[in-house]
């Protein structure tokens, strides 16, 4: 239970690639983030990443009409059937090729997948348990180039497929007599999207050059006739003929038994008789004159006839169809809009920009943002938890500092003052100030009350800062330089440079203050760790000699031990008081680094050059987390010096250094094929520069980001830990609800006995049995059954061993329960009764107390905001009523001018009240 940390959430990455989907109720957005899927609940302001992952980055997501199932397909063609209700994988399937899009029929019985130049229709999984969830029904041929998009009619009778060969194909989902297939032309570029009109076979098609064609059908959906069944002999001959054609033309299909629909671009005259006919009513152009802007994404809401189109320049248009009236034309960024989705009511529109990793949800009627989130443009470098565990601050190579709420998973403030990469971030002990260091030569302090940069610390000569640390009082700031090998010390209060500590002969790689004393530890590439006394004229107290370059340094929470990660893959432990080494851990084999695509040496030999680059002690100081240039994070027991658990952060093969063995199929006599990007220029709409080359520029080089862990931190509560990696900000937490972990359990402890004790009003015995069984619902039932006037007596009679467990339960209850006052009384009585005895175990109980403080602080913030808001509203209402009373007494005239004047006064008073509120907030 103690080490049962599981993947909990992914922050810092809100959209990577693929298509966005709204849930059925329209309140949540489902967004692909690399090889995972995050659900953004817009109504409750929360984000949650599903505990599943694909092998490669996700290419497309198809959502069932009832919103319970999702088909997630990655770039390699492997699909997962996922239940969104229980958040688990139900079925694995491989489509044996790159899938572009997947779409369920409106009745939920079928789904179509576009793969290469074909469309395949499968039977969708039903409510009954099936041996094979995906059964291929029909394969549709017709387009000459890759298929790009799908849309269904409302009655699930037909679907339309767009292709890169500039054609749009309408296929019948059943064997209709008057519609088997229909090909539509009229475009001069690849089809980006096609949509049926509501309850009709009329459709719209949009191409990459911004052209919109409106197609009218002469037959209503009710006019489609089922093909009459033939005799078994004719059916057998037709089947045999179809199989022979299939074997000749499609060797890779291996003669499947599904029905094949083959379309021709120009049908014969006999085939046209009595068939469905399409005619083009109109053609519109979305691009303005002289504006050559590629259309990249589109979505259409059938009920309100709203068309949303996104372009490569970041502009999006809203049109009303079929009249093609422009409603809005706005720009969200300078990057291409990769995906667009509209919710079921048509109020909210979601946009995804893969270039910036940006996700926006826009309410077009009020012209306001419902959600606006963006991750770091480049990789994250460092992170820090706030002292109460409510917030996480991250710094990235893009120079941005972002603050995330751990409960909601959203970023609520971004600081952009740094002009170069951020190398270190930390909170002060109060939790209201963030201090950051950067390669731009500045150390900055940000205020979380006013959201501004209120201090900027600089050095006498230009230097690049590689790390930063703040002492326990929050008064002394220190930063290490990677070019001048010096440590600079400033005063937070005055902003003055207090001293420059010199003595290291290599770049400073890490700084850490002792939590209990004013002693600074600095690690350097010169194979030493120096301890500086901040009170004794900043002199070197000790110099600890190492066998290799120091990469990271960390103090134990009680300050009695120091851990150093070195370049030879070791973690060395020191006693800082006596300057004696007390232990070491050899981590070379535990790192288990992967092999890069272009590596000419094996993964085993590659691991010799890798090391741990970040360390973090657990909240109780018994364990240490270590990570580096690997997809693994190792948890060690410090005293025993053994590996307790290894966590795999990612299984995404779209990242580099993930595979253990080399892919020999990519090795040719001309070199490694991994150097060549086969699909260059396809997605970005870049013109192909070389003549005769069909798939991109063969000279373009391929880039895959390498998996690595840049920073690790334990939460002060000890319930979770976070890691910044190439994937984003990953959070692992203890999932207590999924594990049965009883405490001193025997056969006499049963739920029946607990309820019987509650009926007999033996509350203490019932609480003890409930906590021994360790079932959360029973614990809640036992505690809430205690009358308010008996809490004092019951809490005093609890043994000391159970007090910690009850406090931990109360801390967790503050996160979700509405019975705030009741649990506050329990907390107060427990601390009053057992406070003196608990003080002797302060170090062991620190995570529980901080967990408790986190919940209380959040409620305090919420209640204080609500009280202030109510107070100002009452003050404003009283002021307005008083003002009106004076006016009526002095001038009892009921004219229009008088009314207007009073309204102006009330507006003036509103402004005054708002100003007072802001002033009051700043004073607090």
Residue pairs with C-beta under 8 A, 6 or more apart in sequence:
1 734
1 736
1 739
1 741
3 623
3 635
3 644
3 645
4 734
4 735
4 739
5 645
5 647
5 720
5 721
5 732
5 733
5 734
6 51
6 732
6 733
6 734
6 735
6 738
7 49
7 51
7 730
7 731
7 732
8 49
8 720
8 731
8 732
8 733
8 735
9 47
9 48
9 49
9 409
9 730
9 731
10 33
10 36
10 38
10 49
10 727
10 728
10 729
10 730
10 731
11 47
11 392
11 404
11 409
11 411
11 728
11 729
11 731
12 375
12 376
12 380
12 394
12 402
12 404
12 411
12 724
12 728
12 729
13 33
13 34
13 38
13 357
13 375
13 727
13 728
13 729
14 31
14 33
14 38
14 40
14 47
14 357
14 358
14 359
14 373
14 374
14 375
15 31
15 32
15 33
15 338
15 339
15 352
15 353
15 354
15 357
15 358
15 359
16 32
16 33
16 34
16 57
16 58
16 354
16 357
17 32
17 57
17 58
17 59
17 338
17 354
18 32
18 57
18 58
18 59
18 60
18 61
18 339
19 32
19 60
19 61
19 101
19 339
19 341
20 29
20 30
20 31
20 339
20 340
20 341
20 350
20 351
20 352
20 359
21 29
21 30
21 61
21 63
21 70
21 341
22 28
22 29
22 30
22 341
22 342
22 343
22 344
22 348
22 350
23 29
23 30
23 39
23 63
23 67
23 84
24 65
24 66
24 67
24 344
25 67
25 344
26 343
26 344
26 345
26 347
26 348
27 41
27 42
27 43
27 343
28 39
28 40
28 41
28 42
28 43
29 39
29 40
29 42
29 341
29 350
29 359
29 361
29 371
30 37
30 38
30 39
30 40
30 61
30 63
30 70
31 37
31 38
31 39
31 40
31 350
31 352
31 359
32 57
32 58
32 61
32 72
33 49
33 728
34 57
34 58
34 652
34 654
34 727
34 728
35 53
35 54
35 55
35 56
35 57
35 58
35 74
35 650
35 651
35 652
35 654
36 49
36 50
36 52
36 53
36 54
36 58
36 727
37 49
37 50
37 52
37 58
37 61
37 70
37 72
37 82
38 47
38 48
38 49
38 50
39 47
39 48
39 49
39 50
39 84
40 46
40 47
40 359
40 361
40 371
40 373
41 47
41 48
42 348
42 361
42 370
42 371
45 408
45 410
46 407
46 408
46 409
47 408
47 409
47 410
48 409
50 82
50 84
50 87
51 87
52 80
52 82
52 87
52 88
52 89
53 650
53 651
53 652
54 72
54 74
54 78
54 80
54 652
55 74
55 76
55 78
55 651
55 652
55 653
56 74
56 75
56 76
56 78
56 652
56 653
56 654
57 74
57 75
57 652
57 654
58 72
58 73
58 74
58 75
59 73
59 74
59 75
59 98
59 99
59 100
60 73
60 99
60 100
60 101
60 102
61 70
61 71
61 72
61 73
61 102
62 70
62 71
62 73
62 101
62 102
62 103
62 104
62 111
63 69
63 70
63 104
64 70
64 104
64 108
64 124
65 104
65 105
65 106
65 107
65 108
66 108
67 84
68 83
68 84
68 85
69 81
69 82
69 83
69 84
69 90
69 124
69 125
70 81
70 82
70 84
71 79
71 80
71 81
71 82
71 102
71 104
71 111
72 79
72 80
72 82
73 79
73 95
73 99
73 102
73 113
75 98
75 654
76 98
76 653
77 94
77 95
77 96
77 97
77 98
77 99
77 115
78 92
78 93
78 94
78 95
79 92
79 93
79 94
79 95
79 99
79 102
79 134
80 89
80 91
80 92
80 93
81 89
81 90
81 91
81 92
81 93
81 125
81 133
81 134
82 88
82 89
82 90
83 90
90 125
90 133
91 125
91 133
91 134
93 133
93 134
95 113
95 115
95 120
96 252
97 115
97 116
98 115
98 116
99 113
99 114
99 115
100 114
100 115
100 146
100 147
100 148
100 149
101 113
101 114
101 147
101 148
101 149
101 150
102 111
102 112
102 113
102 114
102 150
103 111
103 112
103 150
103 151
103 152
103 159
104 110
104 111
104 124
104 152
105 111
105 112
105 124
105 152
105 156
105 159
105 173
106 152
106 153
106 154
106 155
106 156
107 155
107 156
108 124
109 123
109 124
109 126
109 156
110 121
110 122
110 123
110 124
110 137
110 156
110 173
111 121
111 122
111 124
112 119
112 120
112 121
112 122
112 150
112 152
112 159
112 161
113 119
113 120
113 122
114 146
114 147
114 148
114 149
114 150
114 161
115 147
116 146
116 147
117 141
117 143
117 144
117 145
117 146
117 147
117 163
118 139
118 140
118 141
118 143
118 147
119 139
119 140
119 147
119 150
119 159
119 161
119 169
119 171
120 136
120 138
120 139
120 140
121 136
121 137
121 138
121 139
121 140
121 173
122 134
122 135
122 136
122 137
123 134
123 135
123 137
125 133
125 134
136 256
136 258
137 258
137 259
138 258
138 259
138 260
138 261
139 253
139 256
139 258
139 259
139 260
139 261
140 161
140 169
140 171
140 181
140 260
140 261
140 263
141 260
141 261
141 262
141 263
142 161
142 163
142 167
142 169
142 171
142 181
142 183
142 261
142 262
142 263
142 264
142 265
143 161
143 163
143 164
143 165
143 167
143 169
144 163
144 165
144 167
145 163
145 164
145 165
145 190
146 163
146 164
147 161
147 162
147 163
147 164
148 162
148 163
148 164
148 190
148 191
148 192
149 161
149 162
149 191
149 192
149 193
149 194
150 159
150 160
150 161
150 162
151 159
151 160
151 193
151 194
151 195
151 196
151 203
152 158
152 159
152 173
152 196
153 159
153 196
153 200
153 201
153 221
154 196
154 198
154 199
154 221
154 302
155 199
155 221
156 173
157 172
157 173
157 174
157 176
157 221
157 224
158 170
158 171
158 172
158 173
158 176
158 179
158 196
158 201
158 221
158 224
159 170
159 171
159 173
160 168
160 169
160 170
160 171
160 194
160 195
160 196
160 203
160 205
161 168
161 169
161 171
161 194
162 168
162 169
162 191
162 192
162 193
162 194
162 205
163 169
163 190
163 191
164 190
164 191
165 190
166 185
166 187
166 188
166 189
166 190
166 191
166 207
167 183
167 184
167 185
167 187
167 191
167 265
168 183
168 184
168 187
168 191
168 194
168 203
168 205
169 181
169 182
169 183
169 184
169 263
170 179
170 181
170 182
170 183
170 184
170 201
170 203
170 278
171 180
171 181
171 261
171 263
172 179
172 180
172 181
172 224
172 261
174 226
175 226
175 227
175 259
176 224
176 225
176 226
176 227
177 225
177 226
177 227
177 228
178 219
178 223
178 224
178 225
178 274
178 275
178 276
179 219
179 224
179 275
179 276
180 261
180 263
181 261
181 263
182 276
182 278
183 263
183 264
183 265
184 205
184 213
184 215
184 278
184 280
186 205
186 213
186 280
186 283
187 205
187 207
187 209
187 211
187 213
188 207
188 209
188 211
189 207
189 208
189 209
189 211
190 207
190 208
191 205
191 206
191 207
191 208
192 206
192 207
192 208
192 295
192 296
192 297
192 298
193 205
193 206
193 297
193 298
193 299
193 300
194 203
194 204
194 205
194 206
195 203
195 204
195 298
195 300
195 302
195 307
196 202
196 203
196 302
197 203
197 204
197 302
197 322
198 302
198 303
199 221
200 217
200 220
200 221
201 217
201 219
201 220
201 221
201 276
202 214
202 215
202 216
202 217
203 215
203 217
204 212
204 213
204 214
204 215
204 300
204 307
204 321
204 322
205 212
205 213
205 215
206 212
206 213
206 286
206 295
206 298
206 309
207 295
208 294
208 295
208 296
208 685
209 287
209 294
209 295
210 285
210 286
210 287
210 293
210 294
210 295
210 309
210 311
211 283
211 284
211 285
211 286
212 283
212 284
212 285
212 286
212 307
212 324
213 280
213 282
213 283
214 280
214 281
214 282
214 283
214 284
214 321
214 322
215 278
215 279
215 280
215 281
216 278
216 279
216 280
216 281
217 276
217 277
217 278
218 276
218 277
218 278
218 279
219 276
219 277
223 276
224 276
230 238
242 259
242 260
243 255
245 260
245 262
246 253
246 255
246 256
246 260
247 255
281 322
282 322
282 324
284 324
286 295
286 309
286 311
286 317
286 319
287 293
293 311
293 312
293 313
293 315
294 311
294 312
294 336
294 685
295 309
295 310
295 311
295 312
296 310
296 311
296 312
296 336
296 337
296 338
296 685
297 309
297 310
297 337
297 338
297 339
297 340
298 307
298 308
298 309
298 310
298 340
299 307
299 308
299 340
299 341
299 342
299 349
300 306
300 307
300 308
300 321
300 342
301 342
301 346
303 346
304 346
305 320
305 321
305 322
306 318
306 319
306 320
306 321
306 327
306 342
306 346
306 364
307 317
307 318
307 319
307 320
307 321
308 316
308 317
308 318
308 340
308 342
308 349
309 316
309 317
309 319
309 340
310 316
310 336
310 337
310 338
310 339
310 340
310 351
311 317
311 336
311 337
312 336
312 337
312 684
312 685
313 331
313 334
313 336
314 331
314 332
314 333
314 334
314 335
314 336
314 337
314 353
315 329
315 330
315 331
315 332
315 337
316 328
316 329
316 330
316 331
316 332
316 337
316 340
316 351
317 326
317 328
317 329
318 326
318 327
318 328
318 329
318 349
318 364
319 325
319 326
319 327
320 327
327 364
328 364
328 367
332 351
332 353
332 358
332 360
332 362
333 353
333 355
333 356
333 358
335 353
335 354
335 355
335 356
335 358
336 353
336 354
336 355
336 684
336 685
337 351
337 352
337 353
338 352
338 353
338 354
338 355
339 350
339 351
339 352
340 349
340 350
340 351
340 352
341 349
341 350
342 348
342 349
342 350
343 349
343 350
347 363
347 364
347 365
348 361
348 362
348 363
348 370
349 361
349 362
349 363
349 364
350 359
350 360
350 361
350 362
351 358
351 359
351 360
351 361
351 362
352 358
352 359
353 359
353 360
356 374
356 377
357 374
357 375
357 376
357 377
358 373
358 374
359 371
359 373
359 374
360 369
360 371
360 372
360 373
361 369
361 370
361 371
361 372
362 368
362 369
362 370
363 369
363 370
373 410
373 411
374 411
374 414
375 728
376 394
376 396
376 397
376 398
376 400
376 402
377 396
377 397
377 398
377 400
378 396
378 397
378 398
378 421
379 396
379 397
379 705
379 710
379 724
379 726
380 394
380 395
380 396
380 710
380 711
380 724
380 725
380 728
380 729
381 395
381 396
381 397
381 421
381 422
381 423
381 424
381 710
381 711
381 724
382 394
382 395
382 422
382 423
382 424
382 425
382 710
382 711
382 724
383 392
383 393
383 394
383 395
383 425
383 711
383 713
383 722
383 723
383 724
383 729
384 392
384 393
384 425
384 426
384 427
384 434
384 713
385 391
385 392
385 427
385 713
385 714
385 715
385 716
385 722
386 392
386 393
386 427
386 431
386 716
387 427
387 429
387 430
387 431
387 716
387 850
388 431
388 716
388 850
388 853
388 854
388 857
389 406
389 715
389 716
389 717
389 719
389 850
389 851
389 854
390 405
390 406
390 407
390 854
390 857
390 858
391 403
391 404
391 405
391 406
391 431
391 448
392 403
392 404
392 406
392 713
392 722
392 729
393 401
393 402
393 403
393 404
393 425
393 427
393 434
394 401
394 402
394 404
394 425
394 724
394 729
395 401
395 422
395 423
395 424
395 425
395 436
395 438
396 402
396 421
396 422
397 421
397 422
398 421
399 416
399 418
399 419
399 420
399 421
399 422
399 438
399 440
400 414
400 415
400 416
400 418
400 422
401 414
401 415
401 416
401 418
401 422
401 425
401 434
401 436
401 446
402 411
402 413
402 414
402 415
403 411
403 412
403 413
403 414
403 434
403 448
404 410
404 411
404 412
404 729
405 411
405 412
406 715
406 720
406 731
407 815
407 858
413 448
413 451
415 434
415 436
415 444
415 446
415 451
415 453
417 444
417 453
417 456
418 436
418 438
418 440
418 442
418 444
419 438
419 440
420 438
420 439
420 440
421 438
421 439
422 436
422 437
422 438
423 437
423 438
423 439
423 465
423 466
423 467
423 468
424 436
424 437
424 465
424 466
424 467
424 468
424 469
424 479
424 511
425 434
425 435
425 436
425 468
426 434
426 435
426 436
426 468
426 469
426 470
427 433
427 434
427 435
427 470
428 434
428 435
428 470
428 474
428 492
429 470
429 472
429 473
429 474
430 474
431 448
432 447
432 448
432 449
433 445
433 446
433 447
433 448
433 474
433 492
434 445
434 446
434 448
435 443
435 444
435 445
435 446
435 468
435 470
435 477
436 443
436 444
436 446
436 468
437 443
437 465
437 466
437 467
437 468
437 479
438 444
438 465
439 464
439 465
440 464
441 458
441 459
441 462
441 463
441 464
441 465
442 456
442 457
442 458
442 465
443 456
443 457
443 458
443 465
443 468
443 477
443 479
443 488
443 490
444 453
444 455
444 456
444 457
445 453
445 454
445 455
445 456
445 457
445 477
445 492
446 452
446 453
446 454
447 453
447 454
449 922
449 924
450 922
455 492
455 495
456 495
457 477
457 479
457 488
457 490
457 495
457 497
459 481
459 484
459 488
459 497
459 500
460 497
460 500
461 484
463 481
463 483
463 484
463 486
463 488
464 481
464 482
464 483
465 479
465 480
465 481
465 482
465 488
466 480
466 481
466 482
466 507
466 508
466 509
467 479
467 480
467 508
467 509
467 510
467 511
468 477
468 478
468 479
468 480
468 511
469 477
469 478
469 479
469 511
469 512
469 513
469 520
470 476
470 477
470 478
470 492
470 513
471 478
471 513
471 518
471 520
471 534
472 513
472 515
472 516
472 518
473 518
474 492
475 491
475 492
475 493
476 489
476 490
476 491
476 492
476 498
476 513
476 518
476 534
477 489
477 490
477 491
477 492
478 487
478 488
478 489
478 490
478 501
478 511
478 513
478 520
479 487
479 488
479 511
480 486
480 487
480 507
480 508
480 509
480 510
480 511
480 522
480 524
481 487
481 488
481 507
481 508
482 507
482 508
482 509
483 507
485 502
485 504
485 505
485 506
485 507
485 508
485 524
485 526
486 500
486 501
486 502
486 504
486 508
487 500
487 501
487 502
487 504
487 508
487 511
487 520
487 522
487 532
488 497
488 499
488 500
488 501
489 497
489 498
489 499
489 500
489 501
489 534
489 538
490 496
490 497
490 498
491 498
498 538
499 538
501 522
501 532
501 538
503 530
503 540
504 522
504 524
504 526
504 528
504 530
505 524
505 526
506 524
506 525
506 526
506 527
506 549
507 524
507 525
508 522
508 523
508 524
509 523
509 524
509 525
509 549
509 550
509 551
509 552
509 553
510 522
510 523
510 550
510 551
510 552
510 553
510 554
511 520
511 521
511 522
511 523
511 553
512 520
512 521
512 553
512 554
512 555
512 562
513 519
513 520
513 521
513 555
514 520
514 521
514 555
514 559
514 576
515 555
515 557
515 558
515 559
516 558
516 559
517 559
518 533
518 534
518 535
519 531
519 532
519 533
519 534
519 541
519 559
519 576
520 531
520 532
520 534
521 529
521 530
521 531
521 532
521 553
521 555
521 562
521 576
522 529
522 530
522 532
522 553
523 529
523 550
523 551
523 552
523 553
523 564
524 530
524 549
524 550
525 549
525 550
526 549
527 545
527 546
527 547
527 548
527 549
527 550
528 543
528 544
528 545
528 546
528 550
529 543
529 544
529 546
529 550
529 553
529 562
529 564
529 574
530 540
530 542
530 543
530 544
531 540
531 541
531 542
531 543
531 544
531 576
531 579
532 538
532 539
532 540
532 541
533 539
533 541
542 576
542 579
544 562
544 564
544 574
544 579
544 581
546 564
546 566
546 572
547 566
547 568
547 570
548 566
548 567
548 568
548 570
549 566
549 567
550 564
550 565
550 566
550 567
551 565
551 566
551 567
551 611
551 612
551 613
552 564
552 565
552 612
552 613
552 614
552 615
553 562
553 563
553 564
553 565
553 615
554 562
554 563
554 615
554 616
554 617
554 624
555 561
555 562
555 563
555 576
555 617
556 562
556 563
556 617
556 621
556 638
557 617
557 619
557 620
557 621
557 843
557 846
558 621
558 843
559 576
560 575
560 576
560 577
561 573
561 574
561 575
561 576
561 582
561 621
561 638
562 573
562 574
562 575
562 576
563 571
563 572
563 573
563 574
563 615
563 617
563 624
563 638
564 571
564 572
564 573
564 574
564 615
565 571
565 611
565 612
565 613
565 614
565 615
565 626
565 628
566 572
566 611
567 611
568 588
568 611
569 586
569 587
569 588
569 591
569 610
569 611
569 612
570 584
570 585
570 586
570 587
571 584
571 585
571 587
571 612
571 615
571 624
571 626
571 636
572 581
572 583
572 584
573 581
573 582
573 583
573 584
573 585
573 638
574 580
574 581
574 582
575 581
575 582
583 638
583 641
584 641
585 636
585 641
587 611
587 612
587 626
587 634
588 607
588 608
588 610
589 607
590 632
590 634
590 643
590 646
591 607
591 610
591 611
591 612
591 628
591 629
591 630
591 632
591 634
592 603
592 607
592 630
592 632
593 603
593 606
593 607
593 610
593 629
593 630
593 657
594 603
594 630
594 631
594 657
594 658
594 659
594 660
594 707
595 602
595 603
595 606
595 657
595 659
595 660
595 661
595 662
596 606
596 656
596 657
596 706
597 656
597 663
597 666
597 672
597 674
597 704
598 672
598 674
598 675
599 606
599 662
603 659
603 660
603 661
610 628
610 629
610 630
611 628
611 629
612 626
612 627
612 628
612 634
613 627
613 628
613 629
613 709
613 710
614 626
614 627
614 628
614 709
614 710
614 711
614 712
615 624
615 625
615 626
615 712
616 624
616 625
616 712
616 713
616 714
616 721
617 623
617 624
617 625
617 638
617 714
618 624
618 625
618 714
618 718
619 714
619 715
619 716
619 717
619 718
619 846
619 847
619 850
620 718
620 843
620 844
620 846
620 847
621 638
621 843
622 637
622 638
622 639
623 635
623 636
623 637
623 638
623 644
624 635
624 636
624 638
625 633
625 634
625 635
625 712
625 714
625 721
626 633
626 634
626 636
626 712
627 633
627 634
627 709
627 712
627 723
628 708
628 709
629 657
629 706
629 708
629 709
630 657
630 707
630 708
630 709
631 648
631 649
631 650
631 651
631 657
631 658
631 707
632 646
632 647
632 648
632 649
633 646
633 647
633 649
633 709
633 712
633 723
634 643
634 645
634 646
634 647
635 643
635 644
635 645
635 646
635 647
636 642
636 643
636 644
637 644
647 732
649 707
649 709
649 723
649 725
649 727
649 730
650 658
650 707
650 725
650 726
650 727
651 658
652 658
652 707
652 727
653 659
654 704
655 704
655 705
655 706
655 707
655 726
655 727
656 704
656 705
656 706
656 707
657 706
657 707
657 708
658 707
663 674
666 672
666 673
666 674
667 673
674 702
675 701
675 702
676 698
676 700
676 701
676 702
677 696
677 700
677 701
677 702
678 695
678 696
679 695
679 696
680 686
680 695
680 696
680 697
680 700
681 687
681 688
681 696
681 697
681 700
682 695
682 696
688 694
688 696
688 697
689 697
690 697
690 698
690 699
705 726
706 726
707 725
707 726
707 727
708 725
708 726
709 723
709 724
709 725
710 724
710 725
711 723
711 724
712 721
712 722
712 723
713 721
713 722
714 720
714 721
715 721
715 722
716 847
716 850
716 854
717 811
717 847
717 848
717 850
717 851
717 854
718 847
718 848
718 850
718 851
719 733
719 734
719 847
719 851
720 731
720 732
720 733
720 734
721 731
721 732
722 729
722 730
722 731
722 732
723 729
723 730
723 732
736 776
736 812
737 776
740 774
741 774
742 772
742 773
742 774
743 771
743 772
743 774
743 805
744 772
745 772
745 773
749 769
749 772
749 773
750 773
751 773
751 775
751 778
753 769
754 766
754 769
754 770
754 773
754 778
754 781
754 782
755 766
755 781
757 763
757 765
757 766
757 769
758 766
758 781
758 782
758 785
763 782
763 785
763 786
763 790
763 794
764 794
764 797
764 798
766 782
766 785
767 779
767 782
767 783
767 786
767 794
767 798
767 802
767 806
768 798
768 799
768 802
769 782
770 778
770 779
770 781
770 782
770 783
771 779
771 802
771 805
771 806
771 809
776 809
779 809
780 809
780 813
783 806
783 809
783 826
784 819
784 822
786 794
788 822
788 825
791 825
791 826
791 829
792 829
792 833
795 806
795 826
795 829
795 830
795 833
795 834
796 829
796 833
798 806
798 830
798 834
800 834
800 837
800 838
803 830
803 834
803 838
804 838
804 845
804 848
806 826
806 830
807 827
807 830
807 845
807 848
807 849
807 852
808 848
808 851
810 823
810 826
810 827
810 830
810 852
811 848
811 851
811 852
811 854
811 855
812 851
812 855
813 819
813 823
813 855
814 820
814 823
814 852
814 855
814 856
814 858
814 859
815 855
817 823
820 859
824 856
827 852
827 856
831 838
838 845
868 917
868 920
868 921
872 913
872 916
872 917
875 913
875 916
876 909
876 910
876 913
879 909
879 913
880 906
880 909
883 902
883 905
883 906
883 909
884 902
884 906
887 898
887 901
887 902
887 905
891 898
